[in-house]
């Protein structure tokens, strides 16, 4: 059972930055895996924010392109999401996801963008 633990959320003003981390209990960059970040805003469905494949190919949802960057530290089994130019619409609980045939989820970290 893979465990994923997110951290780095918090309250930030519009235009600010945060870096989210997802620490995994085992390698998340092995063959045929895909890891990513999803978010769920109040009253909305969970949506994909960004993901990266084991080959390094990245995908971003349109609303975060140019502002967010997904990357990982292979040695630390940790996934990151660098979020810049944050907007109130980015307010949500952010979840780490690992797909290796079976899906695993973290418990989430809350990001609030407000002045």
C-alpha positions as CSV (number, residue, x, y, z in Angstrom):
1,X,0.0,0.0,0.0
2,X,1.6,3.2,-1.2
3,X,1.2,6.2,1.2
4,X,1.2,9.8,-0.2
5,X,1.5,12.7,2.2
6,X,1.0,16.2,0.9
7,X,2.3,19.4,2.5
8,X,2.9,23.0,1.7
9,X,-0.6,24.4,1.6
10,X,-1.7,27.5,3.3
11,X,-3.1,31.0,3.0
12,X,-1.5,33.2,0.4
13,X,-2.4,36.6,-1.2
14,X,-3.3,36.8,-4.9
15,X,-0.2,37.0,-7.0
16,X,1.8,35.0,-4.4
17,X,3.5,31.6,-4.6
18,X,3.4,28.3,-2.9
19,X,5.2,25.0,-3.4
20,X,3.3,21.8,-2.6
21,X,5.1,18.6,-1.8
22,X,4.0,15.0,-2.0
23,X,6.1,12.5,-0.1
24,X,5.7,8.9,-1.1
25,X,6.4,5.8,0.8
26,X,8.0,4.2,-2.2
27,X,9.2,5.1,-5.7
28,X,6.7,7.1,-7.7
29,X,8.9,7.3,-10.8
30,X,9.1,3.6,-11.7
31,X,8.2,2.3,-15.2
32,X,4.7,2.9,-16.4
33,X,3.7,5.2,-13.6
34,X,2.1,8.6,-13.7
35,X,1.9,11.0,-10.8
36,X,0.0,14.2,-10.6
37,X,-1.9,16.8,-8.6
38,X,-5.6,17.2,-8.6
39,X,-7.7,19.8,-6.8
40,X,-11.2,20.2,-5.5
41,X,-12.8,23.5,-4.8
42,X,-15.8,23.9,-2.6
43,X,-18.9,22.7,-4.4
44,X,-17.0,21.5,-7.4
45,X,-15.7,18.2,-8.8
46,X,-12.1,17.1,-8.4
47,X,-10.1,18.1,-11.4
48,X,-6.6,17.4,-12.8
49,X,-4.1,20.2,-12.2
50,X,-0.9,18.7,-13.6
51,X,0.7,15.3,-14.0
52,X,3.9,13.8,-15.1
53,X,4.7,10.4,-16.6
54,X,7.7,8.2,-15.7
55,X,9.2,9.4,-19.0
56,X,9.0,13.0,-17.9
57,X,6.1,14.1,-20.1
58,X,3.9,16.7,-18.4
59,X,0.3,17.8,-18.8
60,X,-1.4,20.9,-17.3
61,X,-4.9,22.0,-17.2
62,X,-5.3,25.2,-19.2
63,X,-6.0,27.5,-16.3
64,X,-2.6,26.9,-14.7
65,X,-0.4,26.8,-17.8
66,X,2.5,29.2,-17.4
67,X,1.9,29.6,-13.7
68,X,2.3,26.1,-12.2
69,X,5.2,23.6,-12.7
70,X,5.2,20.0,-11.7
71,X,8.5,18.2,-11.0
72,X,9.9,15.5,-8.9
73,X,12.9,14.5,-6.9
74,X,13.6,10.9,-7.8
75,X,16.0,10.3,-4.9
76,X,13.5,11.5,-2.3
77,X,10.4,9.9,-3.9
78,X,8.8,13.3,-3.7
79,X,6.6,15.2,-6.1
80,X,6.3,18.9,-6.2
81,X,4.0,21.5,-7.5
82,X,5.4,25.0,-7.8
83,X,2.5,27.5,-8.0
84,X,3.1,31.1,-9.0
85,X,0.8,34.0,-9.7
86,X,-1.9,32.4,-7.6
87,X,-5.4,33.5,-8.1
88,X,-8.5,33.3,-5.8
89,X,-9.8,30.7,-8.3
90,X,-6.9,28.4,-7.3
91,X,-8.4,28.0,-3.8
92,X,-9.0,24.3,-3.3
93,X,-7.8,21.2,-1.6
94,X,-4.9,19.8,-3.6
95,X,-4.4,16.1,-3.8
96,X,-1.5,14.0,-4.9
97,X,-2.3,11.0,-7.1
98,X,-0.2,8.0,-8.1
99,X,-1.3,5.8,-11.0
100,X,0.6,2.5,-11.4
101,X,-2.2,0.4,-12.6
102,X,-3.9,1.0,-9.3
103,X,-4.5,4.5,-8.1
104,X,-3.4,6.0,-4.8
105,X,-4.4,9.3,-3.2
106,X,-3.1,11.5,-0.5
107,X,-5.4,13.2,2.0
108,X,-4.9,16.6,0.5
109,X,-3.6,20.0,1.5
110,X,-5.6,23.2,1.6
111,X,-4.6,26.2,-0.5
112,X,-6.4,29.4,0.1
113,X,-5.8,32.4,-2.1
114,X,-7.3,35.5,-0.6
115,X,-6.4,39.1,0.4
